[in-house]
């Protein structure tokens, strides 16, 4: 081999190695810059997704809290109505028992001495049948109210 062939071979080898090194350095620089740019875009996208998610969660929590508050108000109102109905039915039963007792006491009443001719009029139109009908009506209303409350509780329970 001649000197010229050796120099050409060395120069060719240096060019190949230099080209490979340049290509590799440029590739690494471009890949690093591209990766950094993608990472910036990725982080921005993640932040945007997180903001949308946080907003949706806050809205869902607020809606849930409002539903629970509304359900509690409805349940409290129904419980107050049931308590009132129970008190009214107890009062009605007490008044009906008193009326029945007075009617029973007046059925065999005789006039007192010296108070008049001793004529006793017919008993008022109340009796065991009337008392039973009134109590049955009150109990039917209580059952209907209880059924309404049970249905409402069954409807609201899954929401809580």
MIPA-670801 format. One record per atom (N, C-alpha, C): x, y, z. Coordinates in Angstrom, 1 decimal. Example, Ala and Ser with C-alpha at 12.3 -4.5 7.8 and 13.67 -1.06 7.14 Angstrom:
<recs>
REC_u_v_w
REC_13.2_-5.7_7.8
REC_12.3_-4.5_7.8
REC_13.2_-3.3_7.8
REC_12.8_-2.2_7.1
REC_13.7_-1.1_7.1
REC_12.9_0.0_7.9
</recs>
This chain:
<recs>
REC_u_v_w
REC_0.8_-1.2_0.0
REC_0.0_0.0_0.0
REC_0.9_1.2_0.0
REC_0.3_2.1_-0.6
REC_1.1_3.3_-0.7
REC_0.6_4.3_0.3
REC_1.4_5.3_0.5
REC_1.1_6.3_1.5
REC_-0.2_7.0_1.2
REC_-0.4_7.2_-0.1
REC_-1.6_7.8_-0.5
REC_-2.8_7.0_-0.2
REC_-2.8_5.7_-0.3
REC_-3.9_4.8_0.0
REC_-4.1_4.7_1.5
REC_-3.0_4.8_2.2
REC_-3.1_4.7_3.7
REC_-3.8_6.0_4.2
REC_-3.4_7.1_3.6
REC_-4.0_8.4_4.0
REC_-5.5_8.4_3.6
REC_-5.8_8.0_2.5
REC_-7.2_7.9_2.0
REC_-8.0_7.0_3.0
REC_-7.4_5.9_3.4
REC_-8.1_5.0_4.2
REC_-8.3_5.6_5.6
REC_-7.3_6.2_6.1
REC_-7.4_6.9_7.4
REC_-8.4_8.0_7.4
REC_-8.3_8.8_6.3
REC_-9.3_9.9_6.2
REC_-10.7_9.3_6.0
REC_-10.9_8.3_5.3
REC_-12.2_7.6_5.2
REC_-12.7_7.1_6.5
REC_-11.8_6.5_7.3
REC_-12.2_6.0_8.6
REC_-12.5_7.2_9.5
REC_-11.7_8.3_9.5
REC_-12.0_9.4_10.3
REC_-13.3_10.1_9.9
REC_-13.6_10.1_8.6
REC_-14.9_10.7_8.1
REC_-16.1_9.8_8.6
REC_-15.9_8.5_8.5
REC_-16.9_7.6_8.9
REC_-17.2_7.7_10.4
REC_-16.1_7.7_11.2
REC_-16.2_7.9_12.7
REC_-16.8_9.2_13.0
REC_-16.3_10.3_12.4
REC_-16.8_11.7_12.6
REC_-18.2_11.8_12.2
REC_-18.6_11.2_11.1
REC_-20.0_11.3_10.7
REC_-20.9_10.5_11.6
REC_-20.4_9.4_12.0
REC_-21.2_8.6_13.0
REC_-21.4_9.3_14.3
REC_-20.3_9.9_14.8
REC_-20.3_10.7_16.0
REC_-21.2_11.9_15.9
REC_-21.1_12.6_14.8
REC_-22.0_13.8_14.6
REC_-23.5_13.4_14.5
REC_-23.7_12.3_13.7
REC_-25.1_11.9_13.6
REC_-25.6_11.5_15.0
REC_-24.8_10.7_15.8
REC_-25.2_10.3_17.1
REC_-25.4_11.5_18.0
REC_-24.5_12.4_18.0
REC_-24.7_13.6_18.9
REC_-25.9_14.4_18.5
REC_-26.2_14.6_17.2
REC_-27.3_15.3_16.7
REC_-28.6_14.6_17.1
REC_-28.6_13.3_16.9
REC_-29.7_12.4_17.3
REC_-30.1_12.6_18.8
REC_-29.0_12.5_19.6
REC_-29.2_12.6_21.1
REC_-29.8_13.9_21.4
REC_-29.2_15.0_20.8
REC_-29.7_16.4_21.1
REC_-31.1_16.5_20.7
REC_-31.5_16.1_19.5
REC_-32.9_16.2_19.1
REC_-33.8_15.3_19.9
REC_-33.4_14.1_20.2
REC_-34.2_13.3_21.0
REC_-34.4_13.8_22.4
REC_-33.4_14.4_23.0
REC_-33.5_15.0_24.3
REC_-34.4_16.2_24.3
REC_-34.3_17.1_23.3
REC_-35.1_18.2_23.1
REC_-36.6_17.8_22.9
REC_-36.8_16.8_22.1
REC_-38.1_16.3_21.8
REC_-38.8_15.7_23.0
REC_-38.0_15.0_23.8
REC_-38.5_14.3_25.0
REC_-38.8_15.4_26.0
REC_-38.0_16.5_26.1
REC_-38.3_17.5_27.1
REC_-39.6_18.3_26.7
REC_-39.8_18.5_25.4
REC_-41.0_19.2_24.9
REC_-42.2_18.3_25.1
REC_-42.1_17.0_24.9
REC_-43.2_16.1_25.1
REC_-43.5_16.1_26.6
REC_-42.5_16.1_27.5
REC_-42.7_16.1_28.9
REC_-43.5_17.3_29.3
REC_-43.1_18.5_28.8
REC_-43.8_19.7_29.1
REC_-45.3_19.6_28.7
REC_-45.5_19.2_27.5
REC_-46.9_19.0_27.0
REC_-47.7_18.0_27.9
REC_-47.0_16.9_28.2
REC_-47.6_15.9_29.1
REC_-48.0_16.5_30.4
REC_-47.1_17.2_31.1
REC_-47.4_17.8_32.4
REC_-48.6_18.9_32.3
REC_-48.6_19.6_31.2
REC_-49.7_20.6_31.0
REC_-51.0_19.9_30.8
REC_-51.0_18.8_30.1
REC_-52.2_18.0_29.9
REC_-52.7_17.4_31.2
REC_-51.7_16.8_32.0
REC_-52.1_16.3_33.3
REC_-52.7_17.3_34.2
REC_-52.1_18.5_34.2
REC_-52.7_19.6_35.1
REC_-54.1_20.0_34.6
REC_-54.3_20.0_33.3
REC_-55.6_20.4_32.8
REC_-56.6_19.3_33.2
REC_-56.3_18.0_33.0
REC_-57.1_16.9_33.4
REC_-57.4_16.9_34.8
REC_-56.4_17.2_35.7
REC_-56.6_17.2_37.1
REC_-57.6_18.4_37.5
REC_-57.5_19.5_36.8
REC_-58.4_20.6_37.1
REC_-59.8_20.3_36.8
REC_-60.0_19.7_35.7
REC_-61.4_19.3_35.3
REC_-61.9_18.2_36.2
REC_-61.1_17.3_36.6
REC_-61.5_16.2_37.6
REC_-61.8_16.8_38.9
REC_-61.0_17.7_39.4
REC_-61.3_18.4_40.7
REC_-62.6_19.1_40.7
REC_-62.9_19.9_39.6
REC_-64.1_20.6_39.4
REC_-65.3_19.7_39.4
REC_-65.2_18.6_38.7
REC_-66.3_17.6_38.6
REC_-66.6_17.0_40.0
REC_-65.5_16.6_40.7
REC_-65.7_16.0_42.0
REC_-66.3_17.0_43.0
REC_-65.9_18.3_42.9
REC_-66.5_19.3_43.8
REC_-68.0_19.4_43.5
REC_-68.3_19.5_42.2
REC_-69.8_19.6_41.8
REC_-70.5_18.4_42.3
REC_-70.0_17.2_42.1
REC_-70.7_15.9_42.5
REC_-70.8_15.9_44.0
REC_-69.8_16.3_44.8
REC_-69.9_16.3_46.2
REC_-70.9_17.4_46.7
REC_-71.0_18.5_46.0
REC_-72.0_19.5_46.4
REC_-73.4_19.0_46.1
REC_-73.6_18.3_45.0
REC_-74.9_17.8_44.6
REC_-75.3_16.7_45.6
REC_-74.3_15.9_46.0
REC_-74.6_14.8_47.0
REC_-75.0_15.4_48.3
REC_-74.3_16.4_48.8
REC_-74.6_17.1_50.0
REC_-75.9_17.7_50.0
REC_-76.3_18.3_48.9
REC_-77.6_19.0_48.8
REC_-78.7_17.9_48.8
REC_-78.5_16.8_48.1
REC_-79.5_15.7_48.1
REC_-79.7_15.2_49.5
REC_-78.6_15.0_50.2
REC_-78.7_14.5_51.6
REC_-79.4_15.5_52.5
REC_-79.1_16.7_52.3
REC_-79.8_17.8_53.1
REC_-81.3_17.8_52.8
REC_-81.7_17.7_51.5
REC_-83.1_17.7_51.1
REC_-83.8_16.4_51.6
REC_-83.1_15.3_51.5
REC_-83.7_14.0_52.0
REC_-83.9_14.1_53.5
REC_-83.0_14.7_54.2
REC_-83.2_14.8_55.7
REC_-84.3_15.7_56.0
REC_-84.5_16.8_55.2
REC_-85.6_17.7_55.5
REC_-86.9_17.0_55.2
REC_-87.0_16.2_54.1
REC_-88.2_15.5_53.8
REC_-88.5_14.5_54.8
REC_-87.5_13.7_55.2
REC_-87.7_12.7_56.3
REC_-88.2_13.3_57.6
REC_-87.5_14.4_58.0
REC_-87.9_15.1_59.2
REC_-89.4_15.6_59.1
REC_-89.8_16.1_57.9
REC_-91.1_16.6_57.8
REC_-92.1_15.4_57.9
REC_-91.8_14.3_57.3
REC_-92.7_13.2_57.4
REC_-92.8_12.6_58.8
REC_-91.6_12.6_59.5
REC_-91.6_12.2_60.9
REC_-92.5_13.1_61.7
REC_-92.4_14.4_61.5
REC_-93.2_15.3_62.2
REC_-94.7_15.1_61.9
REC_-95.0_14.9_60.7
REC_-96.4_14.6_60.3
REC_-96.9_13.3_61.0
REC_-96.0_12.3_61.0
REC_-96.4_11.0_61.7
REC_-96.6_11.2_63.2
REC_-95.7_12.0_63.8
REC_-95.8_12.3_65.2
REC_-97.1_13.0_65.5
REC_-97.4_14.0_64.6
REC_-98.7_14.8_64.8
REC_-99.9_13.9_64.6
REC_-99.8_13.0_63.6
REC_-100.9_12.1_63.3
REC_-101.1_11.1_64.5
REC_-100.0_10.7_65.1
REC_-100.1_9.8_66.2
REC_-100.7_10.5_67.4
REC_-100.3_11.7_67.6
REC_-100.9_12.5_68.7
REC_-102.4_12.8_68.5
REC_-102.7_13.1_67.3
REC_-104.1_13.3_67.0
REC_-105.0_12.1_67.1
REC_-104.4_10.9_66.7
REC_-105.2_9.7_66.8
REC_-105.3_9.3_68.3
REC_-104.3_9.5_69.1
REC_-104.4_9.3_70.5
REC_-105.4_10.2_71.2
REC_-105.4_11.5_70.8
REC_-106.4_12.4_71.3
REC_-107.8_12.0_70.9
REC_-108.0_11.6_69.6
REC_-109.3_11.1_69.1
REC_-109.7_9.9_69.9
REC_-108.8_8.9_70.1
REC_-109.2_7.7_70.8
REC_-109.6_8.1_72.2
REC_-108.9_9.0_72.9
REC_-109.2_9.4_74.2
REC_-110.6_10.0_74.3
REC_-110.9_10.9_73.3
REC_-112.2_11.6_73.3
REC_-113.3_10.6_73.0
REC_-113.0_9.7_72.1
REC_-114.1_8.7_71.8
REC_-114.4_7.8_73.0
REC_-113.3_7.4_73.7
REC_-113.5_6.6_74.9
REC_-114.3_7.4_76.0
REC_-114.0_8.7_76.1
REC_-114.8_9.6_77.0
REC_-116.2_9.7_76.6
REC_-116.4_9.9_75.3
REC_-117.8_10.0_74.8
REC_-118.6_8.7_75.0
REC_-117.9_7.6_74.7
REC_-118.6_6.3_74.9
REC_-118.9_6.1_76.4
REC_-118.0_6.5_77.2
REC_-118.2_6.3_78.7
REC_-119.4_7.2_79.1
REC_-119.5_8.4_78.6
REC_-120.6_9.3_79.0
REC_-121.9_8.8_78.4
REC_-121.8_8.3_77.2
REC_-123.0_7.7_76.6
REC_-123.5_6.5_77.3
REC_-122.6_5.6_77.7
REC_-122.9_4.4_78.5
REC_-123.5_4.8_79.9
REC_-122.9_5.9_80.5
REC_-123.4_6.3_81.8
REC_-124.8_6.9_81.6
REC_-125.1_7.6_80.5
REC_-126.4_8.2_80.3
REC_-127.5_7.3_79.8
REC_-127.2_6.1_79.4
REC_-128.2_5.2_78.9
REC_-129.2_4.7_79.9
REC_-128.7_4.5_81.1
REC_-129.6_4.0_82.1
REC_-129.9_5.2_83.1
REC_-129.8_6.4_82.7
REC_-130.0_7.5_83.6
REC_-131.5_7.7_83.9
REC_-131.7_8.0_85.2
REC_-133.1_8.3_85.7
REC_-133.0_9.7_86.2
REC_-134.1_10.4_86.2
REC_-134.0_11.8_86.7
REC_-133.9_11.8_88.2
REC_-133.3_12.8_88.7
REC_-133.1_12.9_90.1
REC_-134.4_13.4_90.7
REC_-134.6_13.1_92.0
REC_-135.8_13.4_92.7
REC_-136.1_14.9_92.7
REC_-137.2_15.3_92.3
REC_-137.6_16.7_92.3
REC_-137.2_17.5_91.2
REC_-136.6_16.8_90.2
REC_-136.1_17.6_89.0
REC_-137.1_17.6_87.9
REC_-138.1_16.9_87.9
REC_-139.0_16.9_86.8
REC_-139.7_15.6_86.6
REC_-140.4_15.5_85.5
REC_-141.2_14.3_85.2
REC_-140.4_13.0_85.1
REC_-139.1_13.0_85.0
REC_-138.4_11.8_84.9
REC_-138.4_11.1_83.5
REC_-138.6_11.9_82.5
REC_-138.5_11.4_81.2
REC_-137.1_11.6_80.6
REC_-136.6_10.5_80.2
REC_-135.2_10.5_79.6
REC_-135.3_10.3_78.1
REC_-134.7_11.2_77.4
REC_-134.7_11.2_75.9
REC_-133.9_10.0_75.4
REC_-133.9_9.8_74.1
REC_-133.1_8.7_73.5
REC_-131.6_9.0_73.6
REC_-130.9_8.0_73.7
REC_-129.4_8.1_73.8
REC_-128.9_8.7_72.5
REC_-127.8_9.5_72.6
REC_-127.2_10.0_71.4
REC_-126.8_8.9_70.5
REC_-126.7_9.2_69.2
REC_-126.4_8.1_68.2
REC_-125.0_7.7_68.2
REC_-124.5_7.4_69.4
REC_-123.1_6.8_69.4
REC_-123.2_5.5_70.1
REC_-122.3_4.7_69.8
REC_-122.3_3.4_70.4
REC_-121.0_2.6_70.1
REC_-120.9_1.4_70.4
REC_-119.7_0.6_70.1
REC_-119.4_0.6_68.6
REC_-120.4_0.6_67.8
REC_-120.2_0.6_66.4
REC_-119.5_1.8_65.9
REC_-120.0_3.0_66.4
REC_-119.5_4.3_66.0
REC_-118.0_4.4_66.5
REC_-117.7_4.0_67.7
REC_-116.4_4.0_68.2
REC_-115.5_3.1_67.4
REC_-115.9_2.0_67.1
REC_-115.1_1.1_66.3
REC_-114.8_1.6_64.9
REC_-115.8_2.3_64.3
REC_-115.6_2.9_63.0
REC_-114.6_4.0_63.0
REC_-114.7_4.8_64.1
REC_-113.8_6.0_64.2
REC_-112.4_5.5_64.5
REC_-112.3_4.5_65.3
REC_-110.9_3.9_65.6
REC_-110.4_3.3_64.3
REC_-111.2_2.6_63.6
REC_-110.7_1.9_62.4
REC_-110.3_2.9_61.4
REC_-111.0_4.0_61.3
REC_-110.6_5.1_60.3
REC_-109.3_5.7_60.8
REC_-109.1_5.9_62.1
REC_-107.8_6.5_62.5
REC_-106.7_5.5_62.3
REC_-106.9_4.3_62.6
REC_-105.8_3.3_62.4
REC_-105.5_3.1_60.9
REC_-106.5_3.2_60.0
REC_-106.3_3.1_58.6
REC_-105.4_4.3_58.1
REC_-105.7_5.5_58.6
REC_-104.9_6.6_58.3
REC_-103.5_6.5_58.8
REC_-103.3_6.0_60.0
REC_-102.0_5.8_60.5
REC_-101.2_4.7_59.7
REC_-101.9_3.7_59.3
REC_-101.2_2.7_58.4
REC_-100.8_3.3_57.1
REC_-101.7_4.1_56.5
REC_-101.4_4.7_55.2
REC_-100.2_5.7_55.4
REC_-100.1_6.4_56.5
REC_-99.0_7.3_56.7
REC_-97.7_6.5_57.0
REC_-97.8_5.4_57.7
REC_-96.7_4.5_57.9
REC_-96.2_4.0_56.6
REC_-97.1_3.5_55.7
REC_-96.7_3.0_54.5
REC_-96.0_4.0_53.6
REC_-96.5_5.3_53.6
REC_-95.9_6.4_52.9
REC_-94.5_6.6_53.4
REC_-94.3_6.6_54.7
REC_-93.0_6.9_55.3
REC_-92.0_5.8_54.9
REC_-92.5_4.5_55.0
REC_-91.6_3.4_54.7
REC_-91.2_3.5_53.2
REC_-92.2_3.8_52.3
REC_-91.8_4.0_50.9
REC_-90.8_5.1_50.7
REC_-91.0_6.2_51.4
REC_-90.1_7.3_51.3
REC_-88.7_7.0_51.8
REC_-88.6_6.3_52.9
REC_-87.3_5.9_53.5
REC_-86.6_4.9_52.5
REC_-87.4_4.0_51.9
REC_-86.8_3.0_50.9
REC_-86.3_3.8_49.7
REC_-87.0_4.8_49.3
REC_-86.5_5.6_48.2
REC_-85.3_6.4_48.5
REC_-85.2_7.0_49.7
REC_-84.1_7.9_50.1
REC_-82.9_7.1_50.6
REC_-83.0_6.0_51.1
REC_-81.9_5.2_51.7
REC_-80.8_5.0_50.7
REC_-81.0_4.6_49.4
REC_-79.9_4.4_48.5
REC_-79.2_5.7_48.2
REC_-79.8_6.9_48.3
REC_-79.2_8.1_48.1
REC_-78.2_8.5_49.2
REC_-78.4_8.0_50.4
REC_-77.6_8.4_51.5
REC_-76.4_7.5_51.5
</recs>
